[in-house]
Amino acid sequence: MGNRLWVTRRLLMASVSTGLVSGVIIAGPVVAAQDEQTNVQNLPAIEITAPPAARRPAPSRPVARIGAPASAAPKTRMYVYPTSPGTGRGLEVDKVPSAINAVDANQIKRTGSLNVTDALRDNIAGINITEVTGNPFQPDVEFRGFVASPVTGTPQGLAVYQNGVRINEAFSDAVNWDLIPTAAIRSVTLVTNNPAFGLNALGGAINLQMKDGFTYQGAELDVMGGSFGRIQGSAQWGKQVDKNYGVYAALEGLRDNGFRNFSQSTVRRFYGDVGYKAGDSEFHANMGLAKNDFGASATVPAELLDNYWGATYTTPQTTSNRVGYLNLTGKAEATPTWTLEGTAHVRRYEQKLVDGNPTDAQECTDPGLLGLLCFGDGATVANGVNGLPIANPFPSGTILGEIDRSSIRSTTFGVSGQATNTDQLFGHDNRFVMGATYDASVTRYNATAEIGTMGENYVVSGSGIFLGPTGSPQTIAGPVSLRTVNQYNGLYAMDTFNVTDAFAVTGGGRFNVARISLEDQLGADLNGDHTFTRFNPVIGGTYKITPELTAYAGYSEANRVPTPLELGCSDPARPCLIAAFLVSDPPLKQVVSKTVEAGFRGTKELNIGSLGWKVGGFRATNYDDIVAIPVPDRTGFGYFSNVGRTRRQGLEAEVNIKSPTLQFQASYAFVDARFLDALTIGSNSPFADGDGNIQVSPGNQIPAIPRHRIKLGIDYAVTDVWKVGGNALYVSSQYFVGDESNQYAKLPGYAVFNLHTSYQVAKNVQLYGRVDNVFDKRYATYGQFFDREALPNFTTGADFNDPRSLSPARPRAFYAGMRVTF
């Protein structure tokens, strides 16, 4: 039952909407395949920009490199406005009035993982990863209390972009991390406090920039295997032809049986890019395909985990994701100070979910209805898809279950245009950016529910009997067929003005218009047409106190509009079953977030290497936040609602040292997330009242958001060919989802340690290995309450006593691999 049990019964307060813009990209040099393994970066997680002509030949064997001192190095630039990926004129890092977090290809490769979220977890202070779905390739990424999750129905709070195209899915804003081709990633940057990224970026925007034939040249094969049947491989190749053309391609495949029952994963991904460059103009066409299948075990009652750490609770639970996309980008230098850029993309996404669950259907107990199936009270007849009562074909005493199936098919098209001007203003350096975006998506959503029998291993076996609409709205569990159309428009202008060489101010804003139409294909209950508009301003500044120290501060606003899924399930009188069976379309307000942040960052050259550090604080307040409200005593039923204000505030600090032989990183993040308004919600909490409700008071902490995160990482070159390293992660305790009133004991915190090593056997051959969870720590990354009376504990034959349902983390695992470069 797990991950779709009313959107995993979670009330995370994050939110997101939709738009078509690029994110931040990092300007960097051409990287040869063999160089990429050990290229050392200066500045905190930021690549150093090198002059285009400073191309270095491949060394006789891979060696670590360190850039020139800050006084001699070219200025680091980042693209913090909507722009074509890898092109345009970047903004100096010292002029960015917000926190900067970035991960490069080397840091991704060091994890030995085909999941980019592992690199984000290890290298960005504020990011925390939870496996709500029970599958490591479908994690929730939480940053500052905002979430980017693959779970349909989760209120999303982070916008995610790939090569300038937003990849939050159109129907629910979910983020399917498994569809991202990890080997092809050049850099990942997380930028906050910037409405130029359009809708959805309440907590920030994660931008993935991909490799091409100009930035990556050479070839590489990488194979790895290890615990739990893991076999994975990747291949990539890039080439620049006649200085004007670049070609790049990457292919990935993975098979993992998982440590839990029914949790196997299969991943297949392809990415390719063809580019043309002439002078200052550059054009690219890139495409991607992915076909992935997962067993998602989700949370499981704590009592079952006490007997077996790989236990599951209700299956089948499978996810099939398919995607295909084509992106076109272009840049042209109209004049020495004007740059024109544009993008166009089309994306086709398909998802199929099969979810075994408990069911409210049961034998009728009303004497006049014997021989039929009923809902809930035993006196409300369950209808089939033909509208007629369902005869009970099951022997008396059979434990019934339900297989809920849903499918999403979305086609998205988008275009954007941008102009950047760098003329001086009043004799001072100035950067002005203006642009417009348009994004449209058409989605078909379908859902069905099949009654089945529940076995003692919690596996639901279908019977071929499908539920249909019932007379009472509260028990509707029938088929759904819905067509939705999203249209998102954005118009923005941003300006960065250098008051002095040390002091720069940034101001501007973006106007968003969003229209969402719903067309019920089986009736009229879901029909609706909603339009949302908002202008989001930003103001900020940076001051270079010394050549090695910069202060920044900024204020911004952002918004996200309700998703089609939320709009189709927002009537308290007509709740939905597991966010799969939409029943009505009352209006919801858009979420508005107001954020202020400030901090310091700096670099310094020491005898032991290059020192980078940063420290900053933030406060983000959401107005009219949207959350999922469970319905008491109705397993899996709930609805979406605006619940007033929520707040997330905290502190982030990081220090790192990088040299040819040593790379060290330490970070700490504090996140305080709270409700600001009183709230009454349904819950399976032991502290719920007689009606199944709990009372949330202003100041109560938001569940599933740990307050403290500490990260340590080190890599040391023992010799020129042998490296060893490791990292440690500490995450503090957190409240269970369902305990918004903060009355139950917290889910315990955890500390986990990982080790890795590599050995350069020959110039082009490297062997590597890693051990995850070295001390075999048993811990859970996520917890919620569940309905203890929905199903018996087949282990004991009695009801469950412990209300906790947990997502167990992987035990100790060993992996080894080989990397060959050409």
N, C-alpha and C positions, 0 to 999 in steps of 0.2 A: 504494500500500500504506500507507503513512504513518500516518494518525492512529489507526487501530485496530490497527496492527501490535503486538500484545500491549499494548493500551492505550497505544499510542505508545511502547512499550518504556521507559516512565518509571517511576521508583521514587520519586516525590515522597511524602513521608511524612505529608502532611496527612490529616485525617480528620474525619468529620461523621456525625451520625445524624439523627433526625427528631423534630419536635414542632410544636405549634401555639401560638405565642405571638407577641405583637407585639414590636417592637424599640423603639429609641429614636426619639422624634419631637421635632420642634422646634416650639415654640409661636411663632406669628408673626401679623402683622396681615393684614387683608384686602389683597390685592394686585390692583390694576387691571392690565389687559393692558398698557397703555402704560407703566405705572410699572415693570413687572417687568424691562424691558430694562436699566435703569440704577440700580436701587435698590442702594445700597452698604451692606454689612453691617459692623457693629462686632463685635469679638471674633473670634478665629480661626475662621472658617467657621461661625459660629453666628448665627442670626437673633435680632434684638432683639425681645423681646415688647413689644407696644404695647397700651395699654388698649383694650377693645372699642369704646369710644365715640370714640376718636381716629381716626376715619375721615377720610382726606384726599381732597378732590375731585381729579379728574385735572387735571394742569397743562396750560397752553396748548401746551406741547411737552415731550417727555421731558427731564428734568433729573436729574443725579446728586444723591443725597441722602446725608447722613451723619447718624447718630443723635445723640442727645444725649450729653454726656459721661457717663462711667460713674457719676459721683456723682448725676446727675439722672435717668438712664435707669431704667426698670423693670427688675427683676431678670430675667436670662435663665434660663429654665427648660427642662429637658429631661426626657423621659419615658423613664427608664432601667429601668422595670419592665414586665412584660407588661401591656399595656393596649390598649384600643380606640384606633385611630389618630385623632390629632387631638383627643382628649378627655382628661378626667381632670385631676388636679392634678399638675403637673410638679415635678421636683426641681431645686432651684437648681444651676446648673452648678458653683458653688464647693463643692457637697457631693458631687460625683461622684468616687469614689475610683479612677479609672482614666483612661486616655488618652481624649481626645475628638477625633474627626475628623468633619467634616461638610461637605457640598457642597450649595449651594442651587440654585434654578432658574436664577438668573442665571449662575452658573458653568457649569452644564450648557449653557445657551443659547450662551454665549461660544465653546464648542467648534465650533458649527455642525454638530454631529453628532447623528444619531439613535441613537447608541450611548452609553449612560450610562457605560460603562467608560472612555471617553475622559476624561470629567470626573473620574472617580475617579483615574485615572493622573496627571492634571495637578495635582490639588489635595490629595492625601493622600500624605504623605511616604513611608510604608512600602509603598505599593502599586506593584507591577510588573505589566505586561501582556505576555503572550507569545501568539503566534498559532500554537499547536500544530496546530490544524486547518488552517492555511493560509488561513483566512477571517477578515477583521477583525470580522465580526459574531458570531463564536463564539470569543472570546478566553478564555484562562485569566487569572483575576485572582488574583495571589499577594500575600499580606500577611503579613509576618513569617515567611515560609516555609511558610505554610498556603495552600491553594488552593481556589478555587471555579471549577470547570471544566465545560464542556459535554461533555467527552469521557467517554463511558460507560466505567466501570472505573477512572477516576482516583480515588485515595483523597482524599476531599474534607475540607477542614479549616475551612471557613467556613460559617456558617449565613446564609441570605439570606431576607429577609422583604419582602413587599409588602403594605402596609396591614394589618400584623399577622398575615399568613398566610405560613407558611414555603413557599418555592417551590423548594427542593431537591427534585428529582423522587424519587418513592417507591422506584423500583426500584434506583437506583444513587447517589442523592444528587447527581446532576449538576445544574448550574445553567445553564439556557438563557437567557443574557442577551438574546438576540434577541427573546424573548417579552415583554419589559418595554416598555411604552409610554412612551418617553423624554419626549415633550413634556408628558405628564401628571404628571411627577414634581415634587413640591413641594420635597422635600429628601431627601438620603441621609445617613445617619449610621452610622458604624462605631464600635461600642463593644466594649471588650475586658474581660476579667477579670470576667465577670458570668454565673454559672450560671443566673440567673433566665430566661435565654433558652432554657433546656431543652437537649435533645440537640443535638450537632453543633457548638456554638460553641467549638471548641477554640482557634482563633486569634482569634475574635471573631464578632460578628454584624453583618451589613450590613442596615440597615433602610431601605426606600424608602417614603416617605409620599407619597401622591398628592393631587392638587388636588381641590377640590370647589367648589360654587357659593358657599360662604361665604368661602373663602380666595382664589379667583380669580374676577374679574368682568371681562367684556369679551370680545373676540374677536380672533383672530389667524390670519393665513395666512402660511405660510413656505414658499418654494420655493427650491431650490438645485440646481445642476448643475456638472459639471466633468469632470476626468480620468477615464479608464477607463470612460466611458459612464455616470457617476453622474448620476442624476436622482432627486431626493427631494422630498417635500412633506409638510407637516403642517398641520392646522387644529385649533384648540381654541376653545371657547366656554364661558363661565360666567356665571351670572346668579343673583342673589338675588331672590326673589319674596316680597313682603309680609313681609319680615323673618323669616319662619318657614321658608321653603323655599329650597333651593339646588339648582341643576342645573348639571352640568358634563359636557362630552363632548370627546374628542380622537380624531383620526383621522390615521394616518400611513401613508405608502407610500414605497417605495424600490426602485430598480433599479440595480445596479452590475455591470459586466461583469468586474471584477477585472483585475489586471495579469498574472495567470498563466493558463495554459491551463485551461479547464474550471472556472473559479472564480467564475462569475456568482452574484449574490445577488438575491433578491426578498423584500421584507419588506412585510407588510400587517398593521396593528394598529389596534384600536379599544378605547377605554376610556370608561366613563361612570359618573356618580355622581348619585344623587338623595338629598338630605338634608333632614331636618326638625329644627328647633331651637325649643325653647320654654323660656324661662328658662335654667336650668342643665342641662337635658336635651337630648340630641342623638342623632339616629338617622340611619344611612346605609345605603343599598343601592347597591353598585357592582358592575359587571360588566366583563369584558374578553374580547376575541376576538383571535386572531392566527393567521395562516396564512403560514408562511415556508418558502422553499426555497433551498438553498445547494449550491454546488459547493465541496467542501472538499478542497483540493489537498494538504494535509499536508506533511510534510517530503520533501525530495528530495536525492539524493546530490550532494555538493559538486561532483563532476566534471561533472554535468549543468548545474549553476548556472554553472560557469565558461564554458560555451558560450552559455547563455541564462538570464537572471535569472527569466524566467517559466516555466521548465520544470516539468514534473510527472513523477511516478514512480508508475505504475500508476493507471489509472482504469477504470471510473467510480468516483467517490466523491461521493455526494450525500446530503444530509440534508433531510428534510421534517419540520417541526415544526408541530403544531396544538395549540391550547389554547382552552378556554372555561371561565370561572369566574364565580361569583356569591358575593359577600361581604355579610354583614349585620353591622352593628356598632351598639351602643347604649350610652348612658351616662345615668345618672340620679343626681341629688344626693339621697340618702335623707335626710340631715340636713346642717347646715352643715359637719360634719366627716367625714361618711361618703359615699363615692362608690362606686356599684355600676356595673360595666361587664360587657359580654358580647359575644362574637363567634360567628358561625357561618359556615361556608363550604363550598362544594362546588366541585371542580375536576376537569376532564376533560382529560387530556393524551395526545397520540398522537405517536409518532415513528417514521419509517421511514428506515432506513439502507441504502444500496447501496454496497458496498465492494469494488473490484477489488484483487486481491492475487496474489502468487506462490502456488504450491500445492505441496504435498508429493506430489501425485499425478503419476505418470509412467508411461512404458512399463515393463512388467514385464521384468526381465532374466533371471529364472529360466527356464531352457529349458522347464520344464514348464508355464509360465504365459504363454507367448507369445500375443499377441493380446488380452491383458487389461491393465487398468490396475492399478498397484500403488502402495503408499505407501512413502516413505522408502527402504528398503533394496532396493527392486525385487523383493521376494519376498513382500510382504504384500498380498494382493489387496484392492483397493478395492471395497466393496459399494455398490450403489445403494439407493434408498429402499425397494425391494422386498426387500432383504436378499440379492440375488443378485450375483455378481461382475459388474463393468462391463466389457463388451467395448470394446477400444480402437478408436474410429472414426477416429483422427487419423493422418495420414501419419507415417512414421518421421522423427524429428528435429524434430517440431513442439514449439515452446515452449508449455507449458500454463500457464494461470492459473486463477484461481478468483474467482467473484463471490459474496461473502458478503452475504446479506440478513438483516436483523433488524427486528423491529417491537416497539414497546412501547405498550401501551394501559393507562393508569392512571386510576382514579377515586378521588378522595380526598374525605373528609368530615371536618370537624372542628368542635369547639365549645370555648369557654373562658369562664370567669367569673372576675371579680376584684373584690375590695373593698379600698378604700384609706381609711385613717383618719388624720386630722391633729390629733387631740386632743393636748394637751400631756401629757408624762409627767414626773412629779416637778417640775413647774413649768418644764420645758424643751420647746422645740419638738421635735416628733417626727413621723415619717412611717412608718406601718406598712402593708404591703401583703401580702395573701395571695390565692392563687388556685389554680385547677385547670384543666388542659387535657386534651382527648382528641382524638386524631387517628387515623383509620383509612384505609387505602388498599388497594385491590384492583388487581392488575396482571396482565395477560396478556402473556407474552413468547414470541416465536416467532423461529426462526432457520433458515435453509437455506443450503446451499452448492452452487453450480452450477459444474461444470468448463467451462472455455472455452479459447480460444487467445489467446496474447499477441502483439500486433502490435508493430512496431518503434517505434511511438509510445507504447508501454506501455499501450495500451488493450486491455482484456480483452473479447473477444467471446464471449457465451454459446453453449453448444451444446445446451441443453435436457437435459443429463445432470446429475442431482442426486445428491450423495453421501449415503450412509446409514451406519448403524452398522457398524463393522468388528469382527472377532473380537478384536483386541487393544485394550485400553482406551486405549493410548497413541496410537492413530490414529483415534479416534472423531472424525468430522466430520459426523455425520448431523444430521437435523433435530431441533430442540428445541421443545417446547411446554410452558410452565410457567405455573402460576398461583400468585401469591404474595399473602399478606395481611399487612399491617403494622398493628399496633395500638400506639400510643404514649400513655402516660398520664404526667401530671406534676402534682405538688403542691408548691407553693412558698410561702415566707414570707420577707419581707425587712423590715428596720427600719433607718431612719436617725435617729440620736439626736444632737441638738445639745448636746454637753457644755457648750459656751459658744457665744457668738455667732460665734467664730472657729474652733472645733474641733468637728468632727462625726465620728461613727463609724457605720459601716454593717456589719451582720452579717445572716446568714441562710443559706438554702440551698434546694435543690430536690431532691426525690426523684423519680427517673425509673424507669418500668417499661416495657419494650419487649418485645413478642412478635412474632416473625416466623415465619410458616408457609409452607412450600413444598410445592406439590402437582404432581408430575410428571404431565403429561397423556399421555405416551407410554410410561411404565413406572413404575419405583419408585426409580430411582437418586437422583433429586433430592428425594424426599420428606424433609421434616424439620420440626421444631417447636422453636423456640429462644426462651428467655425470658432477658432481661437486666434486672438491677436495680442501682441505685446511688444513693447520696445524695451530692450535691456541695455542699460548704460555701463560703462567702465571708466574708471579714472585711477591712475596710479603713477608711481615715480620710482626712480632709482638714483642713488647717490654713491659715487665711487669715493669713499672716505680716504682710502690710500690705494696705490696701484694693486694691492693684494686684498683689499676689503671693500665689499659693496653692500649697501643697505637697500632694501626694497620695501614697498608698501603699496597696497591697492584695494579698491572696492569695486565690486561688480554685482550684477544681477543676472539671473538665468531662469529659464522656464522650461517646463516640459508639459505636453498636453496629454490627456488621457489616451490610452491605446484603444484600438477597436475591441480588444478583449475586455478591458475594464469597462468600457461603455456598454458592452453587451451583458454585463453582470454587475449591476450597480443598484438593484432594487432590493431593499431589506425584506420586503414582503414576498419576494420571489427569488430566493437564493439559488445559486448554481451548484451543481454537483462537481466538485474537484476542478473547478474552473474550466470544465470541458463542455458543460451543457448550458449555453447561454439562453436566457429566458426573457429579458426585457432590456430596454435601452433608455433609462432616465439619464438626465445630464449630470456630468461631474465638472467641477471647476479645474482649471489648469493649476499646476504646482509652480510656485515662484520661490526661488531661493536667492537670498541676499548674503553675500560673502565678503568678509574683510580678512586680509592676511598681511603679515609683515615679517621681515626677518633679515638675516645677514648671510652672506656667503663669501668665500675667499679661497685663494690658493697661495702656496708658498713653496719655494724650492729649498729642500733641506739636503744635508749630506746623505741621508738614507733614501732620498727619493723626492717625489713631488707630493706635497701635502694638499689635500682638498678638504674643505669642511663647509657645513651650512647648518643653520638653526633658524626655525621660524615657527610662528603661531598662526592659527586660523580660527575663525568662527563663521559658521554657515547656518542660517535660519531658514527653514522651509515654511511657507505659508500655504494653507489648504493642502497639506500633504495627503497623498492617497495611500491607503493601506488595505490589506485584505482582512475582512472581519469574519471570523468563523461563526457559525450558528450553533448554539448549545444543543447537545443531544441529537444532532443530525450529522452522522459521520460523513465528513468530506464536503459538507455544504457550507457556503459562505457567499460573500459579496464584497465588492470594492466600494470604498466610501472616502470622502474628504473628512479628515479628523482634526483639522486645525493646525497648530504650529508644532514643529519639532526642531531641535537644535543639535548641531554637532560642532564641537570645538576641541582644540587640542594643540599639541606641540610636536614638532619633528626635528630631530638632530642627527647629523651624520658626520663622520670623519673617515678619510681614507688616505692611505699611503701607497704610492705606486712607483716601482723602480724596475730595472731589468731583472732583478732576482726576487723581489718581494711585492706582493699585492695584498693589502690588508684593508678591511672595511668593517666599521662598527656603526650601528645606528640604533636609535630609540625613538619610538612614536607613542604618544599618549592621545587617546581619542575618548572624549566624553560625549555621549549621545543620549539625549533626554527628550521626553515629552514635555511640552510647555502648557498644554491644556488638558482638562479632565476628560476622561473617556470611559465609556462602558462597553466592554467587548465580551464575546463568548470565548470560553477556554475550557480545556480539559484539565486545567490546574486543580490540584487537590484543594486549593483555597477558593474555588468558584462557589458562588452562593447557590441557593436552591434552584434558581433559574438557569444555572450554568454560566453565569457572568462573573467577571472580575471588574473591579473599579480601579482605573488608572488615574493616578494623581499627578498634577504638575510636578516635575522634577524626577519622576520615575525614569530609570534608565531603559533605553531601547534594547531589547534582547538581541543576541547573536552578534554583538559588537564588543570584542574584548577591549579593555581600556589600555593595556600595555602590550607593546611588541618590542622585543630586543633581538637584534641580529648581529652575528659576528661571522666574518669570513676571512680566510687567509689562503694564499697560494705562495709556495716557496720553491725556487729552482735549486734543488740540491746540487745538480750538475747542469751542464749545458743541455743535456738530453733527458734528464729525469726531474719531474716536478711532482710535488705532493701538496695536498691542500685539504681543507675541510670547512664546514660551516656549522653554525649552531643557531637555533631559532627558539625563542621563548615567547609564548603567547599566554596572556593571563586569563583568568576565569571570565565567564560570560553568563548572562541570564539565559534560561531556556526560552525558546519561542513558545508563547502561551503563558509566560510569566511576566507579562508587561507590568503587573502590580508589584513585582520584585519581592515576593513573599517566600519563594522556594529557594533552597540552596543552589548556588551557581554550578554550572558545568565546570569541572576543575580545569585549571590551566595546564600547560604542558611545555616541556623542553625536549627538543629532538636534535640529534647530532648526526652529521653526515660526513663521510670521507671520500676523497677521490685522488687519483694519481694518473700520470701519463708518462710514457717512455718513448722517445724518438728512436726507433730501431734503425732507420735509415733516413736519407734525406727526405723521402716522400712517404714514409710509412711510420705511423704512430700507433702504439697500443695504449689503451686506457681502461680504467676500471673505477667502480665506485661502490660504496656501501651506504645505503640509506637506512636511517633509524638504527644506528650502530648498536645501541643498547637495548634494542627490541622493546621500546617503550609502547605500552598499550594505552592509547588515549583516543579521545573523540574530538573532532573539529567542530561538531555542530550537534545541538540537542533540541528536542521539542517534546511536548506532552502528546500522548495519544489516547484514544478511547479504549480503556482497559476492558470494556464489556463487549467490544465489537466482535472479538474472537477469543476462544479460550487459549490458555497456555497448554499446548499439546504435550509439552514435556512433563508437566505435573498433572494435567487433567483438570486443573482448577483455573479460576480467573487470575489474570495478572494482578500483582500487588504493587509493583513499581510503575509509576506513571511515566517514567522517562523513556524516550526513544532516541537512540544515538546513531551518529554516523562514524563508524570506527575507522581509524587511520591504518595505513599499511604497516604490517610487521616489518622486521628487518629484511632487507632485500640486497642481493648481490648482483652486479652487472659487470660485463666485460665487453670490450669492443675493439675494433680496428678501423683506423682512418687512413686512407690512401689519397694523396694529392698528386696532381699532374701539372 
